[in-house]
């Protein structure tokens, strides 16, 4: 109809007879022109309304990967989608977390990420996307790190105690974090760091609880524990942290996510040989957003100061969640390491605790004497068949040293030893330092530490026995 009216209006502007003016009042009708303009305006408004509806009424994705006994927010997510006239798609998986110290969820997370990506690919890309996560925080962090949805997706936070969403937050990371720190102060001696980040309602973990988690999951307490919360003056790493609700009291979801990401990255950078354990208490959407911030930082162009350990930080990240559905573990639940990325080790490091008592077997070619002051506190005779690391020698070469032809042979140590028995409960084997260092995966190997010398500078004993700690990737 609009096309026909436009044609009639155009006809009014055409000359009907020779000598007739362009606009002929006898043939021109103002109502016809007015009606045509109004029809065009209505069509434009309808097109704008359709575009607006497409951008606001899109698809809500509900992600649930939890223990089968955990709280399900499906009804709230579904009600929200109906209220907003959103399409509703859910990706769900019920887990049996068991009672082990580690739960391998890498394949579950990858399948969920792929399902979200496929669903989004078949959806209208010009429409709105919303994601309501409901999963254990390591899973949310991994989904954010390997983000499968468009950058325009909004994160929706549902709470079981509230009818409406607690908050919504854009998922896009417009500005990656700034460079973390200079590498000059890196600590290469620390082997285990624990980050306890608390950004939600409820009491934070006590120092005793953090130490118990470390003993349960890694066999010992951490060399360094960083407690992170949000105080009245902003982020703080002191013990007097304040529990807050993200979105209120001056801290927004994006600030919380930046704090989480920066804390992780600083620990990875400062301690390049350490395993980094993380316990986190934060709203679900913040965990997703924190993963996005970490990924965005690692994808920045290399500044020339970043070293090789940045290639795969997942090798040293161990994300710890508390399985509160394991009622046999008490009201606080059981802490478990969740493997959510394929680059994470299948078996996280474990430091065998030193027992209170045991038997020392000397496998060195020298008598063992451990001094306490001027007195020998422990002694053990030398071994007739000492433990030695196997060597592999290359072809000899000749080098002129100080004018003399000298034979030089390349030697490398193999990851095996002769004269060393298999581990026996309660037994500790004293070996050479090089043997203990090469076979540091064995926690039952000790070596003389802090030599004691006589007046002739001869070694007659030691002050202590040392043990090397097993590091990640070794």
N, C-alpha and C positions, 0 to 999 in steps of 0.2 A: 504494500500500500504506500509506503514511504517513497519507493522508487517511482510509482505512478504520479504521486503528488509533485515530486521533483521534476518529472517530465512535463507536467502541466505548467509549472512555474516557469520553466525554461521556455516553453512555447509562448508564454505571455510576453517574453522579452524579444521575440522574433517579429519581424515585419510581416504583416499579412497581405498588404497591398503596396503598390508603388507609391512612394511619397509619404508613406505612413511613418510616424516616429517610432523609435525603438520601444518605448513604453507607451502602450495605448491604453488610456484610461477606460475606454469602452470594453476592452477585452481583459484588462488586468484586474485581479481580485485580491485585495489585501487579506481577507480571511484565508484564501488558499495558501498564500505565502506564510502567514502566521502559523497555520496548522502544520505546514511542512517543517518550519524551524522548530516548533514544539516537538514534533515526532523525532527529529534528529537529536534534540536534547535528551529525550527520554531514552533513545537507543544508547547514547553515550553514558547515561547514568546506569543503565542496566549492565553495560559492559564493565563499568567501574565496579559495580556491586558484585558481579561475578568474580572479578579479579580479587577484590577484597575478601570475599568469602573463601576463595581458594587459598589465600595467604594466611587466613586466620583459622579456618576449619580444615585442618589437615589430618595427620595420623598421630595417635598416641601409641608409643611402644612401651610395653610393660616388661621389664626384665626381672625375672625371679630365679635365682640360683641359690637355694638355701637347703639346710637340713629339712627333711620331710616334716619334722615336728615344729619348725619355726613359724612365726606369724606370717600369714599371707595377706597382702594388701590388694589382692585382685579386685575385690568388690569396690573399694574406693577408687581404684584406677578406672574401672569400668564405668562407675557412676560419673566420674569427672569427664570421661570421653563423651558420654551421652549428653551431659549438661552443655558441653562445648560443641556438640555436633561433630565430633572427631571420629574418624575411623579408628578401630581398636585392633592392635595386633600384640600378641604376647609371645615371649620367648621364655620358657620355663624349664627347669630341671630340678628334680628332687635329689638330694645328696644323702649318702650314708657316710658320715665323716669318721665313724669308727672311734677308736681310742688310741691310735698311733700318734707319734710325735710329728709326723708329716703326712699330709693329704695331697696326693697328686691330682690336681684339677686342670692341668694344662690343656688336655684334649677337650674337656667340658667347656672351658672358656673359649677356646678357638672355635668350637662348634657354635656357641652362642654368638660370637662375633660374626662368623660367616652367615648365620641365619639373619642377623640384623642387617648385614650388608646386602644380602639378596633381597630382603623385603623392601629396603629403601630403594634399591635399583629398579624395582618394578612399580614403585609409587610415583605419584605426580611430583616432580622435582620443584615445581613452582608453588606447591602447597606448604603448609607449616608442618614441622616435625617436633614432637615432644617425646622425651624419654623419662620414664619413671623407674629408676633402679631400686631393686630390693634384693640385695645379695650381701654376702660377707665382704667386708671392705677390701681384701686383697683382690677379689674378683672385680669389684667396681673400679679399682685402680688400674687393673690390667685392661679392662674394656676402654677406659679413658686413654690409656697409653696407645692402644691399637684402635683408635676411634673409627667406627664403621659407618657413621651417619653423617649427613651434611653438616657443615659448620654452622648453619642457621638453626640447628636443633636447640630447643629449650629444655633444660633439666628441671624436672618437677619433683619436689620433695614431699612425699606423703608420710604421715605419722599415724600410728595406730590409735593415738589418743585424740586426734583432731579430725574433724569432718572434711575440711577443705585443705588443700596443699599448704604446707608451712611456708614455702617460698618457691619462686621460679628464678632461674638464672641462665643466661645465654651460655652455651657450651664453647663458643669460639674463644680462642686465645689470640687476641689481636696483637699483644706485645709480649714476646717471650721474656723470661727472667734475664736480668743483667748478668754479666760474668760473675761467677761465684766468688772466687778468691785467687790470690796469687799462689802458685805452687811452691813458693819458697818455704812455707811452714808445714809442709806435709810430714806426717808421722808414719814412718815405715815399720815401726815396731809393734804397734797395736794390731791385734788379730781379731778382736771381737768388740763391736760397738752396739749398744742398745739405744734406740730412739723411742722414747715413750711420749707420744703426742696426744694431748687431751684437749679437744675443742668441742665439747658437747656437755649436756647436762649430766650430772651424776658425779660421784666422787672419783678422783683419779686413782691410778694404781699407787700403792705405797711402795717405798723402797724395798721392803721385804718381799712384796709380791713380784716386783720386777726381778729381783735376785732369784726367787724360786722358779720363775719362768725360764730364766737363763740356765739354771741348773737342770731343769727338766728337759729342755730342748737342745742344749749345747754341752751339757756336762759340767759347766762351770759358770761363774759370774763374768760379766763383761769387763773388759779393761777400762771402758769409758761408758758411762750412762748419761744421756742427755734428756732432761725432762723439759718438755715444751708445752706451754699453755698460752692463754691470752689474759694478761693482767689489765689493770686499769690504765696503764700507760702503753698498751700495745703488746706485741709478742715478747715473751720472756722465756728464758731457759732456767729460771730459778725454781727451787722447790715450792715456793709460796705462790704457785700459780692459781688462777681462778677458773673454775668451770663456767662456761658460758654457753648460751644457745646461739648458734650461727644464725645471722640475720637480725639479731637484736644486740643491745648493749654495745653498739659501736663496732662490731666485727661483722663483715658481710661475707657471703660464701666465697667470693673471689679472693678476698684477703686471706681467708683461712686456707684455701687451696694453694695460694702462692707460698704461704708459710710452710705448709707440709712439703711442697716440692723443694723449696730452698733448703729446708732442714735435711732432707734426704741427699740432695746433691752436694751440700757442704760436707756431710759425713763421708760420702763416697770419694770426694776429692781430697779431703784432709788425710784420710786413712786408706791409701791405695791398695794395701794388702789385707785389709780387714773385712771380715764378714759383718754386714750391717743388718741387725735385727730391728724390726719396726713393729711396735704395737700402736694402734691408732683408735681413737674414739671420736668420731665425727659424723655429721649427717651424711647420708648415702651419696647425694649428689656432689658433695664436696670431695669425696673420694674419687669419683669419676673425673672431676675437674682437675684434681691434683695430678692424676695420671696424664692428662692432656698437657699440663704445664711441664712436666718432666720430659715428655716426648718432644715438645716444642723447643725446649732448651737444647736437647741433644741433637736436634736437627739443624741448629744454627751453624753457620759457616765456622770452620775451625779457626780459633784465634791465634794459633801458633803456640799457645801455652798448654793446651790440653794434651795429655799423654795417652798412652795406649789403653789404659784401664777404662776409658770412656767408651770404647768400642761396644762393649756389652755390659752395662752396669747390672743387668739381671743376674750375672754370674755370682754377684756378691750380695744381692738383696734377698733377705729372708723375711717375708711378710707374715706376721703372727696374728692370728685371730683366736678369740675365745669362744669355744663351742659350748654355749650355755644350755644346749639341748641334751648334753651328756650329763644327765642328772646324777649319775653315780660319782661324778667328780666334785659334787658339792654345788652350792648356790652360785659360786663364781664361774663354774664350768671348767673346761679343760683347755689350756692353751695349745694350739697346734700351728705348725708351719704349713702354710698353704702354697703349694707350687702352682703358679698360675701362668707361667710363661715357659716356653720350651727351652730357653737358654738358662733357666735356673737349674742348679744341680739336683739330680734325683735324690741324692743322699747329702743333705747339708752337713757341714763339719760337726764333729763330735769330739770333745776333749774328755778323754777318760779320766775321771777324778782319781787323784792319788789316794789310795786306801790308807787307813790309819796304821796298818801294820802289814809287813810282807817279808820276803826273804831276798837277800841280795846275792847274786851270782856274778863273780868277777870274771869277765871274758876279755881282759886286757893282758898283755905280756908283762905287767908290772904289779907288784903288790899294792893293794888298795888300802889307804889310810886316810880317814876323814877326821880332821882335827876339830876339837872344840876348845878354843883357847890354846894352851900348850899341851893338852892331853889328846890322845887318840880316842875318839868316841866310837868309831866303827872301823873294822879292818876285815879284809878278805884276801886270801892268797891269790897269786897270779894264776892264769890259766895256761895249761900246756898246749892247748889248741885255741888261741885267741880268735875272736870274731873279726873278720876283715872284709872290707868291701871289695867286690870283684872289679878288676880293672880291664880296660880294653886299650891296647897300645897300637898306635899307628906306625907307619914306616919311619925308621930313623932318618934324620937329616943332619947335615953338617953346617955349623955356623961358626964363623971366625970371631972368637971372643978374645980380646986383648992380643990379637995376633996369633992365637992358637986355634987350630981346627977342633971344634968341640961337637960331639954328637948330641942332638936334641931330639927327644921323642915326645910326640903328642900323646897324652894320657887322659882318658875319660873314665869316670866311675859309673859302674852299672848299678841298677836299682835292685841289687841282690847282694847277699853276703854269705861267706863260708864260715862255718863254725858257730852259727847262730841258731839256737833251737826255736821251735814255734812257741808262741805265747802260752804261758801257763798262769792260771789265776793265782795271784799272790806272789808271783816271782817278778823281780826286777833284774835286768841284765845290765851290768856296767860295761860299756864299750868305749871305743875311742870317739872323740868328738866328731870326726868325719863320718864315722859309721852311723852315729845317732842322727846327724844332720841329713844324711842321704836317705835314711829310712825313718824319717820323722813321722810317717803315718803310723808307726808303732809307738804306742804310748808307754810301753814297758821298758824302753831303752833309756838309760841314764849315762851320763859322762862326768868325769871329774871337772869341778869348777873352782876357780880361785885357788891356784896352786900355792902350796907352802914350800919354801926353799930353806935349806940350811945355810950355814955361814959360807959355804963354798958355792952358793947359788945353784945347788943341785935340788931338783924337785924331789921331795920326800912324801908328799901327800897333797891334800886339798882341803878346802874349808866347807865345801858343799857338793852336792850332786845335782847336775842340771838336766833338764828335759826340754827338747824342742817341741814347739806346738805345731800341729798340722795346719797349714794355711789353705785357703780356698784355691782350687785348681791344681794342687800338687798331689 
